[in-house]
Amino acid sequence: MEAMNQKLPKDTGQVIRDAFYDMALSLECLFLLYGTSDLFAEDVVRCLEEGYTSTMKRLQKIGGPNGKLRRQTAVTQFLSRLEREKSDRGLSGG
């Protein structure tokens, strides 16, 4: 109960964004190192985005920072990279 009564730091939203950014980068690294199917990678990234959105909505509900919920930059970059690799494979016939 004591944790609920503690005041949220002013940068809680940024801390959460940074944590999700780091998780996305870590997953991207693992996917690139060990390889994975595009479908699996997209599902994992989608789950990560849903978790981020849900977390930020809960934070706003308890009085956290307001503002537009935005997609993680790392996730956007990761999805773009997957699309580029997919189109490169299509062009090379492989």
BABA-973902 format. One line per 3 residues: number of its first residue (from 1); their letters; for each residue y, x, z of N, C-alpha, C. Coordinates in steps of 0.02 Angstrom, whole numbers, plus 32768, in hexadecimal, padded with zeros to 4 digits. Layout:
NUM = a = Y X Z Y X Z Y X Z  ...
END
This chain:
1 = mea = 7FC5 8029 8000 8000 8000 8000 803F 802B 8000  803B 8064 8020 8075 8091 8025 808C 80A8 7FE0  805C 80B5 7FB4 806E 80CC 7F70 8095 8096 7F4B
4 = mnq = 8087 8057 7F57 80AB 8020 7F35 80F3 801D 7F4B  8101 8032 7F88 8145 802E 7FA3 8170 806A 7F8F  8151 809D 7F74 8177 80D8 7F5F 81A0 80C8 7F22
7 = klp = 81DB 80E5 7F1E 8207 80DB 7EE5 81ED 8103 7EA9  81F0 80E5 7E6E 81DB 8108 7E32 820F 813D 7E1F  81F8 8177 7E09 8229 81A8 7DF1 824C 818E 7DB4
10 = kdt = 8289 81A4 7DA8 82B0 818B 7D6F 8290 819C 7D2C  8269 81D1 7D29 824C 81E6 7CEA 8203 81D2 7CE2  81ED 819D 7D04 81A8 8188 7D01 8192 817A 7CB9
13 = gqv = 81BC 8158 7C93 81AB 8149 7C4D 819F 8188 7C25  81C9 81BA 7C30 81C1 81FA 7C0C 8181 821D 7C22  8171 821A 7C62 8133 8239 7C7B 80F7 8218 7C59
16 = ird = 80F8 81D6 7C54 80C1 81B2 7C33 80BD 81C4 7BEA  80F6 81C4 7BC7 80F7 81D7 7B80 80DB 821D 7B76  80EF 824C 7BA1 80D7 8291 7B9C 808C 8295 7BA7
19 = afy = 8073 826E 7BD7 802B 826F 7BE6 8003 8255 7BAA  8019 821E 7B8C 7FF6 8204 7B51 7FFD 8233 7B16  8036 8253 7B0F 8040 8284 7AD9 800E 82BD 7AE1
22 = dma = 8007 82D7 7B1F 7FD8 830D 7B2C 7F90 82F7 7B1F  7F7E 82BA 7B33 7F3B 82A1 7B26 7F2D 829C 7ADB  7F5E 8284 7AB5 7F56 827E 7A6D 7F4D 82C2 7A4C
25 = lsl = 7F74 82F3 7A62 7F6C 8336 7A47 7F28 8354 7A58  7F11 8348 7A95 7ED0 8362 7AA9 7E98 8343 7A80  7E9D 8301 7A76 7E6A 82DF 7A4D 7E6C 82F8 7A05
28 = ecl = 7EA8 8301 79EB 7EAF 831A 79A6 7E8D 835E 79A0  7E97 8388 79D0 7E78 83CB 79D0 7E2C 83C5 79D1  7E12 839A 79FC 7DC9 8391 7A00 7DAD 8376 79BE
31 = fll = 7DD0 8345 79A1 7DB9 8328 7962 7DB8 835D 792B  7DEB 8386 7929 7DEE 83BA 78F6 7DBA 83F1 7901  7DB0 8404 7940 7D7F 8439 794F 7D37 8423 7942
34 = ygt = 7D26 83E7 7957 7CE1 83D1 7954 7CD3 839F 791C  7D07 8389 78FC 7CFE 8359 78C5 7CEA 8315 78E0  7D00 82E2 78BE 7CEE 829E 78D1 7CFB 8271 7895
37 = sdl = 7CDD 8237 7898 7CE9 8208 7861 7D2F 81EB 7868  7D4C 81D9 782F 7D8F 81BC 7830 7D91 817C 7859  7D5D 8153 7852 7D5A 8114 7876 7D5B 811F 78C2
40 = fae = 7D34 8150 78D9 7D33 815F 7921 7D77 8177 7938  7D95 81A5 7912 7DD7 81C0 7924 7E0B 8189 7927  7E0A 815C 78F6 7E3A 8125 78F5 7E30 80F6 7930
43 = dvv = 7DF1 80E9 7943 7DE3 80BF 797D 7DFD 80DE 79BD  7DF1 811F 79C5 7E08 8141 7A01 7E54 8140 7A05  7E75 814E 79CE 7EBF 814F 79CC 7ED9 8109 79DA
46 = rcl = 7EBA 80D6 79BE 7ED0 8091 79CA 7ECA 8080 7A14  7E93 8094 7A33 7E8A 8088 7A7B 7EBF 80AD 7AA4  7ECF 80E9 7A90 7F03 810F 7AB2 7F46 80EC 7AAB
49 = eeg = 7F56 80D3 7A70 7F95 80AF 7A66 7F97 8070 7A90  7F60 804B 7A93 7F5D 800E 7ABB 7F66 801F 7B05  7F48 8055 7B1B 7F50 806A 7B61 7F98 807C 7B70
52 = yts = 7FB8 809F 7B42 7FFE 80B2 7B4B 802B 8074 7B4F  8021 8046 7B20 804A 8009 7B1F 8040 7FE1 7B5F  8002 7FD9 7B74 7FF2 7FB4 7BB1 8012 7FD5 7BEE
55 = tmk = 800E 8017 7BF2 802B 803B 7C2A 8076 8033 7C2C  8097 8039 7BF3 80DF 8032 7BF1 80F5 7FEB 7C02  80CF 7FB9 7BEC 80E0 7F74 7BFD 80D9 7F68 7C48
58 = rlq = 80A4 7F83 7C66 809C 7F7D 7CAF 80D5 7F9F 7CD3  80E9 7FD9 7CBB 8120 7FFE 7CDA 8161 7FD5 7CD6  816E 7FB7 7C9D 81AA 7F8D 7C96 81A7 7F51 7CC3
61 = kig = 816B 7F34 7CCB 8163 7EF9 7CF4 8172 7F07 7D3D  8163 7F43 7D55 8171 7F53 7D9C 81B5 7F74 7DA5  81DE 7F70 7D71 8223 7F88 7D79 822F 7FCD 7D5E
64 = gpn = 8204 7FE4 7D33 820E 8026 7D15 8243 8023 7CDF  8249 8058 7CB9 827D 805B 7C86 8273 8028 7C4F  82A9 800A 7C39 82A6 7FDC 7C01 82AE 8004 7BC1
67 = gkl = 82A2 7FE3 7B8B 82A9 8004 7B4A 826E 7FF3 7B1E  8276 8005 7AE0 8243 7FF7 7AAE 8204 8021 7ABC  81CB 8001 7AB9 818C 8025 7ABE 817F 8045 7A7B
70 = rrq = 8179 8085 7A7A 816F 80A6 7A39 812D 80CB 7A38  8113 80D1 79FC 80D4 80F4 79F2 80DE 813E 7A01  80AA 815C 7A1C 80AD 81A3 7A2A 80B5 81CB 79E9
73 = tav = 80E1 81FC 79EA 80EB 8226 79B0 80AB 824A 799C  8086 8263 79CD 8048 8287 79BD 8016 8259 799B  8013 821B 79B1 7FE5 81EB 7993 7FF8 81DE 794B
76 = tqf = 8039 81D4 793F 8051 81C9 78FB 8041 8205 78CF  804D 8241 78E8 803D 827D 78C1 7FF3 8283 78B4  7FCB 8273 78E6 7F83 8277 78DF 7F6A 8246 78A9
79 = lsr = 7F83 8208 78AB 7F6F 81D7 7879 7F85 81EC 7833  7FC0 8209 782E 7FD8 8221 77ED 7FAC 8259 77D3  7F98 8286 7800 7F6D 82BE 77EC 7F29 82A4 77D5
82 = ler = 7F0E 8272 77F8 7ECE 8254 77E3 7ED4 8236 779E  7F0B 8213 7791 7F15 81F5 774F 7F1B 822B 7718  7F3F 8261 7727 7F46 8297 76F6 7F02 82B6 76E7
85 = eks = 7EDB 82C3 771C 7E99 82E1 7713 7E6B 82B2 76EB  7E70 8272 76FA 7E47 8241 76D6 7E59 8240 768C  7E9A 8241 767C 7EAE 8241 7636 7E9E 8283 7614
88 = drg = 7EA3 82BB 7639 7E90 82FC 761D 7E46 82FD 760B  7E1C 82E1 7637 7DD4 82DE 7628 7DC7 82B2 75EC  7DED 827C 75E6 7DE5 824F 75AC 7DF8 8271 756B
91 = lsg = 7E2D 829A 756E 7E43 82BD 7531 7E13 82F5 751D  7DF4 8314 754F 7DC7 834C 753F 7D82 8335 752D  7D76 82F3 7533 7D35 82D8 7520 7D00 82E2 7554
94 = g = 7D14 82F9 7591 7CE2 8307 75C4 7CDF 82D3 75F6
END
